[in-house]
Amino acid sequence: MEGSTIVIKDDAGKNLTCTVETAFKVDSTEYLLLQPVDVSVQIFAWQETDDEEETELVDVTEEEIDLIFSTAQAVLSEQNLTLRRSAYTLTVEGELPEPTDEDIIEIDTEEDGNCGEFQELAHFYYEEQAFSVFTALDPLMFIAKVGDDGLPEILTPAEMADLEPYVEQYLDHVLSTEDAEEED
């Protein structure tokens, strides 16, 4: 199953094509580590801070995405990139430009202060509001379980929390095995 391509669907009926990176079992349940085939992206709005000379990135709501989607699509198409409303995430199809130092920004992605590095793919305005499209330098991954019907189901946050210790143990094992193989 590893290396195969599957399609997952969200509750709205949107699709996301993913590659199965690995499969593993916990108890009697089979899980899949999935990576989208196309690149996952996020759109953020630029907002002035209390210090009017600085700006910060803020999340964009689904309603705002509805309004700005066609503008973001047009700006990305100038780079031969196709923006899609896929299941669970926005994605871009096409060859991304090589990241440069000016394109890379650290964004606080979690409430606990975790930061990730993102590449800015496009910057645009909609009704005088500035927006940017970013992709994470570390690829987005999903964990799904194989349901009773044989179809993959993305885990709920509660299921993910229950599975997290097993995933960490599995990944530690895989990484230590890869490191040992590289040393040989």
N, C-alpha and C positions, 0 to 999 in steps of 0.2 A: 504494500500500500504506500510505503514511503516513496516520494517523488511523483506520485500520481496527482491528478488535478480533480478537485471536487468543487461543487457549487453549494454555498450555504445561502439560506434565505432568512430575512428578518420578518417581523410581524406585519410590516407594510407590503410584503411581497417583493422587495428589492433583492437582487442577487449580488453575490460576491464570489468570484472565482478565486480559489486558494490552492496552493500546493501543500500537500501533506509532507511536513518536514520530518515528523516521526510519529509513531504510534506506540502507546504503552498501556498496560493494564494496571488498575488498582482494584483489588478485590476481584470481582468478576466483570467490572465495567471497563470497556475499551475507550481510551481517550486519544485524541489527535491534536498535535501541535500544528497549527495552520499558519501559513504566510500568504497574504494576498498576492496574486499574480501582478496586478497593477500596484503602483505606489500609493500608499495612503497619504492624504494631505489634510490639513486643517486650515481654516480661514479665521483670522483674528482681526479685530478692529484696533486701530491706534487711538488712544485716548490721552488727553493731557492730564498730568498729575497736578497736585496742589502747587508744585513748583512749575509754573507755566512754561518753563524752558525745557522741560522733560516730558516724554510720552511713555506710555506703557501699553502692553498688549492686553486686550480683554477678550474673553470668549464671545462668540457670535451665536445667537439663538437660531433655532430652526426657522423661525419667521423671518429673521434677517437674511438667512441663507436663501430663502425663497425669493427675496427681493434682489439680492446681489448676484445670484447664481449665473445668470446669462452674461453679466459684465465680467465676472471671474472667468467664465468659459471663453469669452472673446479674447481677454488678455492672455490667457494660457495658450490659446490656439496660435497666437503670434510666434510661439516657441515650438510649434508642432506638437503640443500637448493637448490631450482631450480630457476635460474634467467630467467626471461621472458621479451621479448620486447612487452609490452602491449601498448594499446592506451594511449596516454598522459603521460605515465611514465613507467619506468622500475619497475618490481615487482619481489618479491621473494616469492615462495611458500615453506612452511615448518615451523617448529617450531624454532623460533629465540632463541638464547642463552639469558639467563638472563643478562641484562646489569650490568657491573661493573664500578667502578669509572674510571678505566683505559680506558674503551671503550667509555666513554662519552666525547664529545667535543662540544664546542659552535662554530657555524658557522654563519657568517654574511650572512643572506639569502636575504636581500633586500638592495637597494641602500640607504634607509633612516636609515640604521644602526640597523635594527631589527636583533636579534640573535635568533637562535633556537638551542635546544639541540639535538644532533645526536649521535647514537650508531654506532661505527665502527664494521662492520660485517666481513670485510676481507681486507687484505693488500696484494698487489701483484705487480710484476714488468712485464713490457712489453718493450722489447728493451731498457733496462736500465732506463726506466722512472717508477717512483713509482706511484701507484694508490691505492685508498681506496674506498670501497663500504660502504656507510652509509645509515641508515634509521633514519627518524625523530622520536623522542620520542612522539611528538604529531602527530596523524595520519593525512594523507593527505585527504582533503575533496574536493569534486567538487560540484558545483551547476549547475543543468541542468534545462532547461524549457521543458515542454511537448509540442512538436510540433503539428502542425495541423494533422499530420498523427498518433499521439498518441505515437510517439517514443521520448525518451529523447534526447535533444541536449545540449551539453556543451555550456555555455555562452561565448560570445566573451568578450575581455577585456572591450569594451565600454558598453556592456550590464551589465557586472559585476559592473562597476562603477556606472551605473544608479540604480542598484538594491541594492547596498551596504547599504544605509541608512535603507531600509526596512529589510534587513537581520539582521543588528545590533539591530534594534528595536525588531524584532521577537526573536532573541537570548536572549536579555535582559529580555524579558517577560518570555521566557521558563526557563531561569536560576533563575529568581526571584520566579517563581512558584515552581520550584524544591527545592529551599532553604526553602520556606515557608512549603512545605510538609515534609521536613526533620526535621523541628523544631517541628512539631506536634507530 
